[in-house]
């Protein structure tokens, strides 16, 4: 099994001794030196950065490159965090949200703290390691060297300093790597947007709402075209065939015209049924209660409907109205075809920011929402509206279907 490549200095350190012979200690060292240089630049350029903060366009133009440089530095020790930071910075730059107070504070910390402090510590360790490792060549008769409180004045002590220097070198590699990993976490927190997830959720919500609105508008256009153009043409054709039928009477032409007339009437009736399923005119013009009354009248059932305050103080949102109409149509169809019910009750009401509709029949029960069937499709539609569709239907009945959706 091939393991995934290590993408951060922290992960490399905990992976085992292989860290010492990898590129990560060198990348951590480069990160530290880069931080010292960047800290010096920030310190010298601080007056310019302060003046740039007075203008939003100038602020973005000056601070964005600095933050991108810090992203490049972060990539030396944590590639995944750098990728996230680059994405968030690109979005913030496009929206002119740079820099945030957290990012300003982090760069000040780099200029005054972590940048110079890291270079000083690594520099001291490098000098100490170099002196200890080179001790055999530096110590001679009458030429001792001082390593802190240790006076190295003999060849034996000089050679003893070599493994000590090697140990300090290894320790420095780990300490500098740990320091880089810890500061890298601070860098990631400073450069990434803590509201990025919320912003993405809001963007997806807006996209979904726009998509639902577009689908609703397209449905209205199709319904209007079918109703105002196709249906009117069929009515005109039916009138023409009726005239032909009356003119030719019972001869062959008259009988053919009568047969065509009946077919056109059947097509018109089927078209009206299709229109009811797409978007009935009563729903768009008068609301859910009126459209439901027209729909209920088509079914051979005793239906009691109470829509309560559904349309007070105003009508439901168009996507909710249409989804409710489809649920009602599908449910009544299923009751007639499968439930063996004699009566149906429909109760709907608002509950603060929630609208609820309950459809109950006295059939033999056993209904359920099956994948790929009508109710499952409607349940998916309601999920797009942050709504739910549930059904309780024990064997022997009754069946109760509940639709809930936020307003």
PyMOL commands that set and color helices and strands:
alter all, ss='L'
color gray80, all
select helices_A, chain A and resi 9-14+17-21+24-44+46-52+56-75+79-94+101-133+135-138+155-191+196-248+252-279+281-286+288-296+318-339+374-384
alter helices_A, ss='H'
color red, helices_A
select strands_A, chain A and resi 145-147+150-152+302-306+343-351+354-361+388-393+399-406
alter strands_A, ss='S'
color yellow, strands_A
deselect
rebuild
show_as cartoon
